[in-house]
Amino acid sequence: MKIHTIIFSNREIIRAAKFLRRSLSEVKFEELKDKSFELIRVVELLCEVCQKPLGAKEKFSREIQISSKEDYQNFLRRATVHDRVEVDFESGKIYLYDHDFPGDIHPECIEKL
C-alpha cells in the first residue's frame, strides 16, 4: 500500500479556500434565511498595464442578518454596485469585491512599455 503525502503551499491553500466561496447569484434565499454574516470589503489593486491583481486589501464592514425575502432582495439590489460578491457559508462571511488602479505596475509590465 502506498501512502501519498501532499504538501500545499500557502498560495494553493488560499486558492482552494476560494472554491469554498460561492457567487451571490448562485445562492438562493433559503440558504441565507435566518443567518448572520460579516460583510468584508475587498479592494483588489490592479496593475495599470495588464490589469491583473497586485494585491488586495480586506476590511470588515459590518454584520447583517437575512431574515425575510425583503432583506434578501434589498441585499441583492445593494450588491450590484460591487464588481462581484461571494458568500462563504463555512466562515459566515460575505465578500464584496471592488477594483482599484493605484498607479502601480508589475516589474514585468514595465519591460513591456
C-alpha positions in Angstrom: 0.0 0.0 0.0 1.4 3.4 -1.0 0.8 6.5 1.1 0.9 9.8 -0.7 1.8 12.9 1.1 0.7 16.2 -0.5 2.2 19.4 0.7 0.4 22.6 -0.3 1.9 26.0 -0.5 0.1 29.0 1.0 -0.9 30.1 -2.4 -2.6 26.7 -3.1 -4.4 26.8 0.2 -5.8 30.3 -0.5 -6.8 29.2 -4.0 -8.6 26.1 -2.5 -10.3 28.3 0.1 -11.7 30.5 -2.7 -13.5 27.4 -4.1 -15.5 27.2 -0.9 -17.0 30.6 -1.7 -20.0 30.8 -4.0 -21.2 33.7 -6.1 -24.1 35.5 -4.6 -26.0 35.0 -7.9 -25.9 31.2 -7.3 -27.1 31.4 -3.7 -30.9 31.0 -3.0 -32.8 32.9 -0.3 -33.4 29.6 1.6 -29.7 29.2 2.1 -29.3 32.6 3.6 -32.5 32.7 5.6 -32.1 33.4 9.4 -28.3 33.5 9.2 -25.9 36.3 10.2 -22.9 37.2 8.0 -19.9 39.5 8.4 -19.6 41.8 5.3 -15.9 42.0 4.2 -14.9 44.7 1.7 -12.1 43.5 -0.5 -10.4 46.0 -2.8 -8.2 44.3 -5.4 -5.3 46.6 -6.5 -4.8 46.1 -10.2 -1.7 46.7 -12.4 -2.2 49.7 -14.7 -0.8 47.8 -17.7 -2.0 44.2 -17.6 -5.0 44.8 -15.2 -4.0 41.7 -13.1 -4.0 41.8 -9.3 -1.0 43.3 -7.5 -2.6 42.6 -4.1 -5.8 43.1 -2.1 -7.0 44.9 1.0 -9.6 43.4 3.2 -11.7 45.4 5.7 -14.6 44.4 8.0 -17.6 46.4 7.1 -20.5 45.3 9.3 -22.7 42.4 10.2 -26.0 41.6 8.6 -28.8 39.2 9.0 -31.1 37.9 6.3 -34.4 37.1 7.9 -37.0 37.8 5.2 -37.4 37.8 1.5 -37.4 41.6 1.5 -34.0 41.6 3.3 -32.6 39.3 0.7 -34.0 41.4 -2.2 -32.6 44.6 -0.7 -29.2 42.9 -0.3 -29.2 41.7 -3.9 -30.0 45.2 -5.0 -27.2 46.8 -3.0 -24.7 44.1 -4.1 -25.0 45.2 -7.7 -22.7 48.2 -7.1 -19.8 45.8 -6.5 -17.7 44.1 -9.1 -18.5 40.7 -7.6 -19.9 39.3 -4.3 -19.0 35.9 -2.9 -20.6 34.0 0.1 -18.6 31.8 2.4 -21.0 29.7 4.4 -18.3 28.0 6.4 -16.9 31.1 7.9 -20.1 33.1 7.9 -18.7 35.9 5.7 -19.8 37.7 2.5 -17.0 39.2 0.5 -17.8 42.4 -1.5 -15.1 42.8 -4.2 -14.1 46.1 -5.9 -11.2 47.0 -8.2 -8.8 49.9 -7.8 -6.0 51.1 -10.0 -3.4 52.6 -7.6 -1.0 53.6 -10.3 1.4 50.7 -9.6 2.8 48.4 -12.3 4.3 44.9 -12.2 8.0 44.9 -12.8 7.4 42.5 -15.8 4.9 45.0 -17.2 7.5 47.9 -17.1 9.6 46.0 -19.7 6.6 45.7 -22.0 6.2 49.5 -22.1 
